[in-house]
Amino acid sequence: MAERLNLWTPKNYEKTKLSENLTPYNETQTLETAEQHIQLAVDLIYLLESNEMPAETVLKALDIVAADFKQKLIPS
């Protein structure tokens, strides 16, 4: 993956806030010190928004991705 931008700012946090379950923003938090799933979510949101993907298309694609990764959690 390309070098990470520090997108973990109050402005971008509010823009990318997915749910109330995310770790609350605080001024000492940086993307580099955020939990890995938060880093991935910010990277994915940035990628999708910078490519101006329609929300409906993104949600359909994420459903497929989620189903694929859920299958990987099932022991073989």
C-alpha positions as CSV (number, residue, x, y, z in Angstrom):
1,M,0.0,0.0,0.0
2,A,1.2,3.5,-0.6
3,E,2.5,5.6,2.2
4,R,-0.3,6.6,4.5
5,L,-1.5,10.1,4.7
6,N,-2.4,11.5,8.1
7,L,-6.1,11.7,7.5
8,W,-6.9,11.4,11.2
9,T,-8.0,15.0,11.9
10,P,-11.2,16.3,13.4
11,K,-12.5,17.4,9.9
12,N,-11.8,14.0,8.3
13,Y,-12.9,12.0,11.3
14,E,-16.4,13.5,11.2
15,K,-16.5,12.9,7.4
16,T,-15.5,9.3,7.7
17,K,-17.3,8.4,10.9
18,L,-19.1,5.2,10.2
19,S,-20.8,4.5,13.5
20,E,-20.9,5.5,17.2
21,N,-18.8,2.4,17.9
22,L,-15.6,3.9,16.5
23,T,-12.9,5.1,18.9
24,P,-13.6,8.7,19.7
25,Y,-11.3,11.3,18.2
26,N,-8.9,12.9,20.5
27,E,-6.1,15.3,19.7
28,T,-3.3,12.9,20.5
29,Q,-4.7,10.1,18.3
30,T,-3.0,9.7,14.9
31,L,-3.7,7.3,12.1
32,E,-0.4,5.6,12.8
33,T,-1.4,4.8,16.4
34,A,-5.1,4.0,15.7
35,E,-6.2,0.4,15.8
36,Q,-5.5,-1.5,12.6
37,H,-9.2,-1.8,11.6
38,I,-9.6,2.0,11.9
39,Q,-6.5,2.5,9.7
40,L,-7.9,0.1,7.1
41,A,-11.4,1.8,7.2
42,V,-9.8,5.3,6.7
43,D,-7.7,4.0,3.8
44,L,-10.7,2.4,2.2
45,I,-12.9,5.4,2.6
46,Y,-10.1,7.7,1.2
47,L,-9.7,5.3,-1.8
48,L,-13.4,5.1,-2.6
49,E,-14.1,8.8,-2.1
50,S,-11.1,9.9,-4.1
51,N,-12.3,7.8,-7.0
52,E,-15.8,9.3,-6.6
53,M,-17.5,5.9,-6.3
54,P,-21.2,6.1,-6.0
55,A,-22.4,5.1,-2.5
56,E,-24.7,2.4,-3.9
57,T,-21.9,0.8,-5.8
58,V,-19.6,0.9,-2.8
59,L,-22.2,-0.7,-0.5
60,K,-22.9,-3.5,-3.0
61,A,-19.1,-4.1,-3.3
62,L,-18.6,-4.1,0.4
63,D,-21.4,-6.6,0.9
64,I,-19.5,-9.0,-1.5
65,V,-16.2,-8.3,0.3
66,A,-17.8,-8.8,3.8
67,A,-19.4,-12.1,2.7
68,D,-16.0,-13.3,1.3
69,F,-14.1,-12.5,4.5
70,K,-16.8,-14.0,6.7
71,Q,-16.4,-17.3,4.8
72,K,-12.7,-17.1,5.7
73,L,-13.6,-17.1,9.4
74,I,-15.4,-20.5,9.0
75,P,-13.0,-23.3,9.9
76,S,-12.5,-25.8,7.1
